[in-house]
C-alpha cells in the first residue's frame, strides 16, 4: 500500500484491545517516515465532536501497518477552503494516488465541483471502509449491531434509491401519495421551476408546493421564499409549513421588512411593493389561489411583475377550464408573461383547437379502456389514425407494438401510447392538473344528515319567525336600491347572520347601521327568548318538544344521536361563522357535557391556546367536541373526527368545502365516512340555500372537484336570484344552476380524463405507486425497534418500548450516555434546533414517534423521520460508523447451514453525469428502473448447506435480534463467554476458536472466492430485475416527444440536441449501476435438537 501526504486513512483508537481493535477514526496523513515505518496523522474536528469524545487525539504517530487506506463516507459534510460542502461521490475510487471527490455546496446546490482529498477537511467520524476487509481482519461486530443495521440500511436504501426529493418528503408530516410525488418530481426535474398546480380541490396543492420549497431548501439553506396568499389563508400556510415541513416563515407586517421565508397577503401587495417586495431577490415565489387574481386587476399586475422578476414560481389555482378561454389565457400570462402576454386571442384559440382535436378523440378511447379486451381492435385502429394524423413516428412505433392477439391483447403498450399523447400533445405542459379520478379507489364517502326545525313565533314566546318576517319586509322596502353590491355587502351578510343565532343577527344589524324599529324590536325579543331557553337547558332537553332554538336543537342531536356524553362517542367538529354564536354554543356545551368533553378553536385565541386545544382534541379519549369558527376551516387537521356539524350554512361553497375538507383529507381511511350534519329552518331562504348546495352541487356527498373556477359565476347567479326575488329567488334558480353545473361538468370530464391518462398510464407513475407501497410496508414497527435499539446501544437512550407496541418515544438531553456512545462515536442531535418547534414544550426533553399516521394525527408529537435531528443522528451513525457491517455469529435453528452472506446496495453511477456537468435531477424518473430492495447473496461453505433453500436462510437471518433465550453466539467475542457453543470452544474465546478454524491465509482465500462469485451473482440479479430495453424506450420517448410536441405547437426545438446528449449519459448511469457491498457476515445456523 503506497501512502501519500494528504490521504485519508482509517486509524485504530481502541484503548481497550489494541491488538484486536473495534473502534476507528478517520485521519489525514500529515507526514510519512519511511525509515521508521510510521505516519503522522491529523484527526480533523471542525464541529467540535471531541466535546463528547475527548479520548480521540488531535493527531498521532502510528505504525504504517496499523493504518488502512479508506474512502470518505458518501454524504459527509466536509469543508473545502473554509466553505461547507456535501460529498457526493469519489471520482477515481480505484486510484493508487490521491483521490478526487465530487462535492456540492450546501449553501448553493447548483455549485458542484471536483476537489482532491488533500484539500478537504473531514470530521474524524466519517469513514467508509469495506466490510470485506473488516471480515478479512477478523473485525466481527456483535450480531445485535449487525441485525439492527440490516433493517436501518434496508429502509435507507429505499430512500436513497427513490426518486429525487422522496427522501426529504418522507421526513415531512404528510401522507405519501403517488400523484403528489409525481407533481413534485415534475416541478424539480426541469429548472427553472415554473409551474401552475391546478389540482382539483382536496388533492393537496398546498402539500405539493410546500414539498417543492422544502426540497429546494435542502439544496440551498439560504433559500429566499416569498408566499403570496389570501389574507384569510395566511395563518393556514404558516401552520402547514411549521407543523408538516419544519419551516418557520414570518407573516409580513407593513414597516417590518421581509424575512427569508415571508408570507405576504394578497390584500397587502400594494404596501409590500412600496417597501421593496419586487426587489427582494427571491429564489422562488408561491402564489396561492391564483385564479382569484383574475378579478383583482391591481393585484394581478403586481403578481405578473413578480413572475417576470423571479426565476422560480409556482401558482396554485383552481383547475382552469379551456372553454373559458379568456380566463385560461390570463392564467398562462401569469405563468409565462414573455410567451403569452402579447399573444392575440385568435392565435391562442388555434393552439387550443389543436389540443381539443386530439383530446376529443382520446376521450372516446379512454371510455373504452375499462373494457379493453372487448374493444382492443377498435382502440388499436383509432390510435393508428391519431398517430398518422399527428405524423409522429415515435407514437407510430409505440402503437405498432400493440399486439391485440397477445396474452394481454397489448394493453400495456396501448396505455403507454395514451400516456404519450396526453402528456405531450397539450398546449401548456407546465400546468399540472391532478384529478380526483386518480384517487377514486382510496377516498372515503361523504354522507349527509339534515336536522330541520320550524321557526317559532310570538305565540310560543320565541320571536324567531317574527324577526324573519320583519327582515324580509325590510329587504323588500329597499326596492330599486337592491343591486349586486347591496346583495353582497348587506343582504347576504344579514341573512347569513340571521341563520346563525339571534346574537349574531343583532350584532350584524348594529354593524351595518340598519335602523329599523320593528326589526330591532323583534330581534331584541328573540335574543331574550333564546337566553331564557339556554338558562332552562336541562328542563328543555328533558322534554325535546319544548326546544325552539337551533343551538339547543344541535345539543340535543349530539346527545341523543351521537351519545356525546359517552366516552365511546365519535369525535365531532362544529363550525360557525360567528364568534358570538360560538361563545353561546360553548356555554351550552359546558352546561350539558362539561369542560373536559370539548375544546375550542377560534380567532382571538393565542397560538399557544390554539395548539393546546388541538392537542387535547387529538389526544384525549374524553374530549369529543371541537367547536370552531372559520379559522378552524383553514389548514388544521381534524381528520380524527367523523362528523362535521354546520351551525350555520356558508353562502360560499368554498367555505363549505373548506370545512368538510378538514375531515375529508388525503390519507383518511376509506371505510371512515365523513358525515355532514346540517341544520336549517324549513320553508325559509336557508332551506333554499341548503337545497342549492345539496341538489345543485351535491357538495355534502361529493367534492366540488373541477368546478372551483366557475364558483365566481355561481355566486353572481345567486346574487341575481336574490335581486329578482329575495324570498323565493333561490328556489326558482336551483334548476338553472343545476343545468349550468352539469354542462360545465361535461366539458370538464373530457379534460379530466385527458389529464389523468397522462399520469395513470405513464411508466413513471406505476413505478411511483410501487415505490410508495414498498416504502410504507417497511416503515413499520420493526424498523422503529431497530432504530431504538441502535440508538440505545450507541448511547442515545429513549423512553418507550416499541417492541411492546408503544409508539411514543421521549428523548432527554441528559440521558445521552457517552460511555455507550464510544462504541460508534455517535454524535447526538443538536437539541437547540428543537427550541423553535412549537410542539416542543419541555426544556431538554422531546417527545415524538416513528409512526407516520400517529404523527399526522397528533400535532403535539415530533415526527422522527428524515430531516429530524434525532432520526438523522441515528441513521448517519448506523450507516457511517462501520459497526455492524461485518459480523460472524451462530444461531440455533430448525436446519443446518454454514456460509457467508453478502448484502449489496444498488444505485445509479452518477459520475458520468457529473463529468458532463449534467443536472442530477435528470436521473429522477429513471431511479425506479433500479431495484429498490437490496440484494442478498449466499455462499454456502459445505455441501449440506448448498442443499438448503436460500429463502429459508434469508428469512432466518433477518429476524430481529433477541438473545433472551441464549440462542445466539457472537463469534467475534474477544473474552470467554457462556453461550450454546461453549462446549465446542472450551477454554478459548469465540474469536480465538474461529481463528483456529479459519487461519488467515485460508480465510482470505475463502473470502476472495466467495465475494467474487457473489458479486457476479448480484450483477445478474440486477440485470434480471431491471429492463434495460424499457429504460432505452423511456429515454427515446422523452426526447422524441419533446421534438414532436415542439413541431406540433410551433415551439423552438433547439434544446432537443442537448437533451439527447444529456439523456444518453443518463442511460449510461442507469444501465451500468454502482453495486456496492453494504455488509458481510459469516453465518452459521446450528440445528437445534428437540431436547434443547
N, C-alpha and C positions, 0 to 999 in steps of 0.2 A: 504494500500500500504506500503510494507516494503522496506525502503530505506537503502542503504549501502554506505559507503565511496567508491569513485571511480566510482559510477554510473553516467550516463549521464541523465540529466533531462531537460525538457522544462521550461524556466523561462520567466515570463512576463517582458517586458521592455517598456511598452506603457505608457508614461507620460501623454498623452492626456486624457485617460479614464482608470484609474487603475481598476475600478470596472468591466468594460466590455472590457478587453484588446483585441487588434487585432495584436499586434506586440510581437514577442517572440524571444528569443535567446537560444542557446544550452549551457548548463553549466554542469560542472562536480563537483560532491559533494566532498567538501574538508573535512567537518566535519558535525556531526549531534548533535543537542542539544535536546534530547527527552523531557527534563524537560520544556524547553522554547517553544518547538514545532517549532524549526527553523532549517534551514540548511545553512551552508556557502558553496557557490559555486564559482568555478573559471570559467571564460569565456575565453577560450583559443583564442589566436590570432597570430598563428605562421606566418601569411603572412601579418600582419600589416593592416588589414581591418579597424582598428579604425582611420586611417588617413582620412577615409570618414565618419565614424560614431563615433565621439568622445563621444556621449552620452551613448554608451554601456560601462557599468562598467567593470573593470578588474576582479572584484569579488564583491559579495554582500551577505547579510544575508536576507533570505526570510522565511516567514511562510511556514511550510511543506504543508499546504493546498493549497498554491499558485503554487507549482511546480508539474509537471507531469512526470512520468517515460516515456521515449521515446526511440526510436531507433535512430541510426546514419544513415543518409541518404546514401543509397547504391550508390556507385560510388564516394563517397567523397575521397578527397586526405587527408590522415592523416599521422601523424608522429608516428613512433614506434622506441624507442631507438635512436631518432635523425635521423632516415632514413625515406625517403618518401615512402609511400605505397598507393595503391588504395584499397578501401574497397569493397570486392566482395559480401559478404553475412553474415548474422547473423547465427551462428552455433546452437544457442539454443534460438530461438525467444521467446518462452513461458516461459522461466526460471524465477523463482521468484528472484533468486540471481543475481550475476554479469553475464553479457552476454559475450560470446566469439564471435569473428568475424574472418572470413577468409579474409586475406589481401594479396595483390600481390605487390611485389616490383616494383616501376615504372622504376627503372634502370635495372632490370632483370626480365622480365616477367615470367621466369621459376620458380622463387622463390615465392611460395605461402605458408604462414604459418597461424596458428591459434593463436590469441592473445586475452587476456582479455581486456575488455573496460577500465579497470583501468590503463592499460599501454599505452593507446592511447591518443594522443593529437590531438583534433579535432577542427577546426575553429567554432566559435560560430554561423555561418550561416547554418550549416549542420544538420537540424532537420528532422526526419521522424516521423510524428505523425498522427494517424489515423483520416481521415475526419469524421468517425462516431463519434468519441469522440468530435471533433470540433462541430458537429451538436448538440450533447447532451448538450454541454455547451453554446449553442446559439451563437457560433462564426460564424456568417453569413457574408461572404465577398460579396462585391459588384458584381452584375451579370456580369459586364464588365470583371472583373478578371476571373470569372468562365467560361464564354463563350470563351474567348481568350485562356485560358488554355486548354479547351477541344480540340481545334484544334491543339495546340502545343503538347499536350500529345498524341494525336492520331498518329501523324507522328513519334514521338519518340518511340512509342510502336512498330511501324513497324520496325524502325531501330534497336531497342534493341532486337527484337524477330526474326530478319532476321538472315541469316547465318553468321558465324564468318567472320569478316572483312568487311561486307557490309556497316556498319556504317562509317567506315573510307573511303571506296571507294566512298560513297555518297558525301563526302566532297571534292572530287577531281574534277577538271575541265574536266571531261570526260563523255561521254555517258555511260549509264549503260546497257551493253549488256549481256544477259544470258550466252553466251558461254565463255565470258571473266571471268565472276564471277565464273562459273564452274571451269575454269582453276585455278583461284586464290585459290578457296576452295581446290582443289586437292593439290596444292603446299603447303598449310599451314596446312592441316589436318594431314599430315604424316611427322613427323620430323625424321631425318634431311631432310631439303628441298633440294632435288637433282632431278632436272627435266630438260628435254630438251623441250623447247617450239618450236615446229616446225609447227606452224600455216601457212597456205597459206598466201601469200602476201596480205596486206590490212586488215587483221583481228585483228591487234592490239597487236602483241607480245610485243612491247615496253611498251604499256599501262599495259599489264599483269605483266611484270617484275617489272615495277615501282610501281605498286599497291602492289605487294608482299613485296617490300622493305618498302613502306610506312606503311603497317600494322605491319611489324616486328619492324619498328622504333617506332610505337605507343607502342609496347610491351616493347621495350628497347630503351630508349632515348640516350643511349651511343653506339648504334649500329655502327659498323665499316663496311663500304660497299666499295668494290672495283668493279669498272666498267671497263671492258676491251673491247674496241670498236675500229673499224677502225678510223683512224685519221680524215677522211673526215666526220664522223658522230659524232665526239666528241661534237661539239657545239650543234648539234641537241639534244643529250642526256641531255646536261646541260639545254637547253631551256625547254625541256619537264618536267624535274624534278622541275625546278623553277616555271614555269607558271601553270603547271597542278597539281603538288603534294606539292608545297611549301617546297621542299627540296633543299638546296643550296649546290651543290658539287663544288669542285675545279678541274680544269684541271691540270694534272701532268706536271710539267716542270722540266727537269733534274737539280739536285742540290738544289731543293726547298723542298724535302721530300714529305710526304703524309699526307693528312687531313683525318678525319674520313669518309668523303664521297669523294672518289678520282676517277677521270676518267683518265684512262691510255690508250693511243693509242697503238694499236697492234704493230705499227711500232717502238714503243719505249720500248718494253718489255725487250730487251737486256739491255738497260741503266737502266731501272727501277729495273731489277733483281740485277744488280750490286749495287744498292742503298738500297737493303734490302726489296724489294717488297714481296718476298716469306716468309719473317719472320715477316710480318706486323700484325699478329694475327687478320685477318679479320673474321668477323662474317658471311658474305655472299659475294659471288662474282657473278657478272653478266657478261657473255661473249656474246657479240653481233656478228652476222654474223659468227657463229662458223664453218659453212661449208667452209668458205674461208681458214680456218687454214689447210685444207687438202692439199692445195698447198703451204703451208709455213712451212717447216719441223722444223726450229728453234723455231718459234713462237708456233707451235703445242706442242713441248716438254715443253716450258715454261708453257703453259696453263695446260698441263697434270700434271705438278708438282704442280701448284696451286690447281688443283682438288683433288690431294692426300692430300694436307695440310689444305684445307678449308672445314669445315663440310657441310655448305650450299652453293650450287652453282646452278645457272640457266644458261643454254645455250640457246641462241636464234639462231635458224638455219633455213635455207630453208628446206622445207619438204623433208626428205630423201626418196629415192625410194629403196625398199627392193631388187629389181632385181639388183641394183648396190651394190653388197654385200661387196666389199672392203671398199667403202665409208661409208656404213652403219655401219660396224664393227668399223671403225676408230672413228666415231662419238660416238658410245657406249663406246669405250675405254675412251674417254674424260669424259663421264658421270660417269662411274664406272671402274676406272683403275684396281682395285683389281679383279673385276669379269671377265673382258673381255680382259685384256692386253695379257694374256698368253693362250687365247682360240684359238685353231687351226681352220682353215677355214672349215675343214670337220665337226667338232662339231657344228660350227656356222651355217653352211648350213643345217644340220639336224634339228636344232631348228627352222630355218626359214621355212623349209619344213613342219614342224608340223603346224605352223600358216597358211602357204599357203594352206594346205589341207582344213582346216576349212574355211578360207577366201573365197576360190572359191565356196564352197557350199553355204555359206551365201550370197554371191554376187547374185546368181541366185534367192534366196528368196527375197532379197531386191528389185530386179527389179519388182517382182510381188506384192509388198506391196501396190503400188498405186491403184491396182485393187483387193484389198484383198478379197472382197465379192465373186468375181468370182473364185479366186484361193485358198480359205481358206482350202479346202480338201488337195490339193497338198502341201501347206505350212505346214500344220499340219504333214503330213507324212514325209516330209523332216526334220522337227525339231525332230520328234521321232527318225529318223535314226541317226541324229547327236548326240542326247543325248545318244543313245545306244552305238555308236562308241566311244564316249568320256568316257563312264562309269561314268557319273556324275549324282548321284542320285538327287541332288538339281535341276539340269536342268530338269531331268525327271519329278520331281514334278511340276515344273512351266509349262512344256508342257502339262501335263495331265489336267491342269486346263483350257486349251483352249477348250471352248465349241462352236464348229462350228455350233451348232444348236440353240445357244442363240440369243438374240436380236441383239447383235453386232458381232455375229459369233466368239467371243473370241479374238477380235483384240488387246485388251489391254494386255492380257497375252501373245499373240504372240509377241507383241512389247517388253514386258519385257524379254521374252526368247532370242530374238535377241540382246537386250542390254546386257544381261548377258554374252552371248557368245562373243560378240565383245569387251566387256570390259575386260574379264578375260582370254580369250584364245589369248593372244598376247605375243610375246617374251619379250617386254620391256614396262611395264606399266608406267614407269616414263618418257616416251616420249609422250607428248600430241600434237596431230595433229588436230587442228580445221580446218574445211573445209568451203569454201565459200558456199557450198550447204546448210549450216546451216542458212545462211542469204539471200538465193536467193530471198525470197519474199520481202525483205526490201531494197535491193541495187538499186541505180539509174542506168540508162543505160549510156553507153558510146557511143558517136557519133563522126563522123569524117567529117571535111570539108577540102578538099585539094585545095590549091591555087597554080597553076602552072604558069610557065613562060618560054619563050625561051631565052637562053643566047644571048646577043647582042655582036657583034664583032666590028672590026675596021671600017667596012663600016658604022656603026652607031656611031662611035667615043666613044665606051664604053669599049671594050677590055676584057670583062669577058671571052668570048669564046676563044679568042686568048691565054689568060693566062691558061685556062683549057687544051687546046691542047698542050701548052708548058709543062705543068705539066705532062700530060700523056707521052709525049715524053721523058721527063727526067726520069720518072719511068722505062720506057721500056729500056732506056740506062743502067740501073743498072744491067740488065741481071741476071746472075747467083748469084749476090750478094744479091738477094732478098730471105730472109728466114723468119721464124716465128718472130725472134727478130726485123728485119728491118721493117716488116709489122706493128708490134705493136708499135715500137718506132719512126718510121719515116713516113711510107706511110699513115697509118691511121690518125696520127695527122695532116699531110699536107692536106689530103682530108677533114677532119673534119673542119679545119680552112678555107679552100677554100670555102666550102659551108656554111660559116657563114657571112663573109664580106671581102672585099679586104684588109682592115687594119689588120684583124686577120690573113690572109694568109701571108701578108708581114712580120708581126711580127714573125710568125712561121718559115718562111724561114730564118730569121736572127737568131732566137733562135737555130735552128737545124744546122746552118752553111752550108746551101745549097748554093753552089757557082755555079750558072748557069746564064750566062749573059742574055740569051734570056728570061729565066723565070723571072729574076729580072726586066728586062726592061718592059715586058708586065704587070707585077704586078704593077709597078710604074704608067704606063699609066692608068691602071684600077682604081687605087686609085684616080688619078687626075680627071678621068671622074666621079667617084662616088661623089667626093667632089663637083664638078660642079653641079651635079644633085641635091644635097642637098641644095646648095646655091639658086637654082632656084625652090625650093619646091612648092611654090604656083602656079607658072606657069605650072609646070609638072602635078600637081594634077588637074588643070583646064582642062587639056587635057590628060586623062589617057593613050592614045596611045603613049605618049612620055615617059612613065615610063619604066625604064630599070633595076634598081637595086631592090633586094628583100626587102630591108628595106623600101623603098618608096612604094613598092607594098603592104606591110603589113599595112602601114599607110593608104593607100587608102582603103584597106579592112576594117579596123577599122572604118573609116569614113563613107563609103558607105553601108557596110553590117550590121555593129553593131551600127551605128549612135552614135559614141562615143562622139560627141560634144553635145549630148543631155543629160539632167540630168536624163532621164528615161532609159538610155542605161544600158545594163548589165555590171557587173564587169568582168574584163579580167586580167589574169596573163600572162605575156610574159616572155619566157625563152630563154636565150642564154648561151652558154658555155664560151664565151669570153668577157672579161671586155671591150676591145676596141670596140667590136660590140655593147655592152650595152651602152657605152658612146655615140656612134654615134646615136643610136636609141633614147636615151634620148634627144639629141639635136633636132631630128625631132619631137618628142612628144611635146617638149617645143614650137617649132615654130608653130606647127599646132593646138595643143589643149590648150596650156597654162599650167603654173606650177601647178595650183590647180587641174588639171584633172588627174595627175599621181603621183606615188610615186616610189621610187627605193629601191632595197634591194640587196646588193652585197658585196663581200669580200672587206675588207679595210675600211668599214664604222664602226663607233664605235657602241657599244651595245645601247647607248642612241639614236643614229640616226636610227638604225635598228628598235628599239621598237617604236619610234615616227612615223616612216613611216608605220609600220604595223597598229598602232592605227588609223592613218589617213585613210588608205585604208579600214579598217573595220568599221570606224565610219562615215566617210563623205559621203554624198549623191552625192557630186560633184566629188570626187576622184574615177575614174573608172578604172584606169590602174595601175597595179603593175608590174614593169619591173625588172627582176631578173637575176642573174647568177645562177650557180648550188647551191649556198648557199641557195637560196630560195626553192630549192627542198628538203631541209633537215629539216624536223621537224616542219616548221611553218604551221599554219592552215590558208589556203586561201579558205576555204570552202564557203565563202560568194560569190566567183566568179563562173561563169558558163562556161567561155571559157578559155582554156589554149592554147596560141599561141607559136609554136616552131619556132623561127627564124632560128634555125639550128637543124638537127637531130643528136642525140647522136649515137655513134657506139656501145654503151652498152644499151641493152634493160632494164637493171636495172635502169640506169639513166632516161630512158624514163618513166618507171613505177613510179619512184620517183616523177617526175614532175606531171604526171597525178594524182598521189596519194595525192598531196597537195589539190586537189579538191574532188576526189573520195574517201571520208573517211567515216568511220562508223558514223552514225547519220545524214548524209545528207538526205534530203527529197527525197523519191523515185521518185517523179514526176519531180525533177530537174535534167535533163540530164547533163552529163559532156561532153563538146564538145571540141575535139582537132582540132586546126587549124594548118595544116602542109603546109609549102611552100617548093616546090622543083623545080629544073630545069629539064625540060623534056629532055629525051634522054641522061642522064648522069648517073654516078655511084650513085649519090644521089637518082635518081628515083628508081634504083635497090634496094638501101638500104630501101627506103620507102616501096616498094613492099614486101621486106623481112619481115619488121615489121608488115605490114598490112596483106598481104596474108599468110605469113609464120606463124606468131604467133598471128595475129589478136589482137594486143595489144591495138589498138585505140578503139576497140569495146568491148573487154573483158580483165579482168585482166589475168596476166600470172600465175595464181594460180596453184601451184603444180609443175610447171616446173622450179622453181628457181635453183634447184640443178643441172640441166643439162645445165645451161647457159654457164658454162665454156667450155663444149664440143661444144656448139653452136658457141662460139667465135673462137674456134680452126678451125671449119669448114669454118667460114668466112675468117679467115687468109689464109687457104689453097686455097680458091677460088681466093683470090687476088694474091697469088703466081702463080697460074696456069694462070690467065689472068686478069690483073688489070682492063682492060676496060669493059670486059663482064663476068668476072668470077662469080660475084654475081648473075647475071641474070640466068646463067646456073645452079647455085646450089640451086636456090629457091625451085624447085620441090623436091630435095633430102632432103632439110631441112624441108619442109612441111611434107614429109613422116616420117622423124625421129621424129618430134614433135608429129605427130598423133600416131605413135607407142608407144611413151612414155606416151601419154595421156591415151591410152587403159590400160596400166599397172597401171597407177596412179589411174584411175577411180575405179578399183576394191578396191584399198587400201582406196580411199576417202570414198566410201560407207561403208566400214568396220569400219573406224574411226568414221564417222558421226553417224552410227547407235548406237554405244556405248554411245553417248551423247543424241541424239534425243529421244531415246526410254526409257531412264533411268528415274525413278520417280523423282529423284532429279532435272533433267533438266526441267521437266514440272513444278515443284514447283518453280524453279528459275524464269521461264518465268512469272508465275502468280505473284510472289512477285515483280518483277521489274515493271510489268504493274500497280500493285496496288499502289506501292510507287510513281511512276511517275504521276499517276492520282491524288494523294494527295499533290504532290509537286507543288502547284498551287498558284494562286494569293490570294486565301482566306487564305492560310497558311501564305503567306508573310504579309498580312494585320494583321493577328493575332499576328505575331511576332513583327511587327512595333508598334501595339497598346500597346502590353505588354511592350515593351521597353520604349515607351513614358511615360506610366503610372509609370514605375519603374525608370524614371529619365534619360534614355539613349535616348535623342531626336535625331531623324534622319530627314533629309530634303528630301522630296519626298513623294508624297501621293499615296500609292499603290492602294487605292480604286478608284482613277481616272486614272488608267492604267499606272502610272509612274513606271517603273521597276528599275530605277537607284536611289540609296539612298546614301546620304552623311552623315557621322557622323563626328562631330567635338569634339575634346577632351574637349574644354572649354564649350561645350553645355550640359555637364553632370550636371543634377540637383540633388544635394544631398538631398534637401528637399523632392522631389518626391521619390527619391530612398529609403528614410526612410520607405516607405510603405512595402518594400520587402527585404531590406538590400542587394540590388543588388550590386555586385562587378563589376565595369566597366572593360572592356578589358584592357590588358596590351598594351598600344599604342606603346611601344618601339619595340614590336615584328614586327610591320609593317615596321619599318625602313629598314629591309633587303629585303623587297619585291620590285622588280623593277617597279611594276605597281603603287606604291605609290609615287607620285611626289610632293605632297604638305605637308608641315610640319603641324602636329597637325590636319590633315584632311584626311579622307579616303573616297573613292567612290567605290561602288560596287553594287551587285544585288543579289537577292534571286533566280533569274531565271537562270536555268542551261544552256538553249540554248543561252541566251544572253551572259553569262559568257564565253562560248566556242567561240562564235563569236568575243567577244571583250576582247582581252588580256589586255587592259588598265584598266579593271574593276576587283575589288576583287570579289570573289565568297563567299557570306555569306551562309555557309553550315557547316556541322560537321567538327570540327578541326579549323575553323576560330575563332579568339578570340571574335569577336562581336557575332557571332552565338552562340558559347558556353556559353558566358556570359549570354545571354538572356535565353537560354534553361535551363541552370543549375539553374538560379534564378526562372524561371517559375515552374520547377518541384520540387525544394527542399525547397522553402521558405514557403510553406503551404498556401500561399494566393491563393484563387480561388478553393481550394479543397472542401470547404464546403460553401453552399450558400442556401438562401431562397429568392425566388422572385416570382413575379406575372407578367404575360404578357397578354396583350389583344390579343384575337384570334377569330377564327370562330367557336370554340366549347368550352365546359366547361370541365375542367379536374383538379383534385387536387390530389397530391400524392407525393411519394418520388422516386427519380431517383438515381440508383447506377451504376457507371461505373467501370468495373473490368478489370484489366490487367492480361494477361496470359503469363507465361514464364516457361521454364524448371526449375525444382528444382535441382540446381547444387550441393547441399550439399552432396548427396550420392557419386558423382564423386570426390568431394574434399576429402571426408573421406578416399577413397581408393587411394588417390594421383594420380588419373587419369587426363589425359590431357583434359582440357575444349574444345579443338578443336575437340574432338571426337563427340561432340554434333552438329558439324557444319551441317552435311547433314540431321539431324533429326528435326531441328527447324521448317522446312517448314511444318511438320505434325501438328503443333500447329496453332490455329487461329491467323492470322496476325492482325485482327481487334479486338479492344476492345469490350467487351460485355456489352450492356446496359440492365439493368433490371428495370422494373417499378413496383411500389407498389401503386395502387390506394387507396385513403383514404375514398371513399364512393361508393355507388352502381352505381350512374350515371357515375362516372369516369371509373368504371370497364367495362362499355359497349363501351368505346371509343377504336378505333383501336390503339394499341401501336405504330405502324409505324407512324401514324399521329402525335402522341405526340413527338416521337423522331425527326421527320422531323422539327417540330416547335421549339424544344429545340435547335437544332444545328445551327439554322440560326445565322449569325453573329450579334453581339450586335450593336444596334444602337438605341439611345433614342432621336433622334431629334424631334419625334412627341409625346414624353412623354407616350410611350406605355409600359413602364417597371416600376415596383415598387420594390425597394430594401427593403425586409422585415427585414433586419438587420440594417436599418438606426437608429442610436442612437439619432439623433436630429430630431425635427419635420420637415417634408418635404412635399412639394406640389407635389402630383402625382395623378393618377386616383383613388387611394384608399383613398384619404384624406377625402372623405365624409364618409367613413366607420370607419377610425381610429380616426377621430375628433381631439381632443386636444392631443392625445397620439402620441408618436413617433411610427414608424412602429415596432420597436423591442419590446417596452412595450406592444403594442397591440397584437403582436404574442405570447408573454409570457402569456398573459391573455387567449388567445385562446387555448394554449397548455401548461398548468402548467408542472413543471419539471417532476414529477413522471409519469404523463400521457405521456409526450413527450418521456421520456426514454423508457417506455413500448412499445410505437409505434415503436421506432427505433429498439429495440431488435427484436421484432416480424418481422418487415419489413426486416432487414438486414439478419436474419437467413433464411427467406423464399427466399430472392433474391440470397443469396449465394448458396443455393441448386439449384435454377434455373440456376445460372451461371455454376455450375458444370455439370448440364445436357446438357446445350448448348455446353460446351467444348467437352463432350463425343460425341455429335451428329456431331460436326464439324471435329473431328479427328477420323481416322480409326486405332484403336489400332492393329487390325489384320495386317494391312498393315505395321505398324511400326515393328511388330514382324517379318513379312516376310522380310523386308529390313535388319534387323539385321541378320537373318539367311542367307540371300543372300550374305551379305558381308563376313561373317565368312566362310560359306561353299565354296564360290567361291575362297577365299584365299587358302583354303585347296586343292580344286580341281586343281587350276592352279599350285600350288606348286608341286603336284604329277605329273601333265602332263608335266611340263618343268623340272622336277627333282630338284626342289629347296628345301631348308631346311624348314620344316614345324613346327619347334619348337615353333614359335611365335603364332601358332593357339590357344593354350590353354589360353595364356594370353589375346589374342584378344577376345576370347569368354567371359572371365571374365569381361573385360572392357565393352564390348557391352551389357552384361546383366545389368550392372549398368546404362549404357546409356538408356536402355529400361525403367528402373525404373524412371529415371529422367524425361523422356518424358511422360510416361503413368500416372504419378502422378504429374502433373504440379502444379506450385505455382499460386494460384488465389488470387490476391491482390486487395483490394478496392482502386481505384485511386481517385475517387471523389464521393461526395454525395450531393444531393440537395433536398430541399423542393421546388416543382414546382407547380405553380397554373396558369392555363390558364383560364382567365376570358373572357367569351363570350362577344364580342363587339356588342352593339346594332347598328342597321343600321343608327340611327341618330347621333351616337357618332362621 
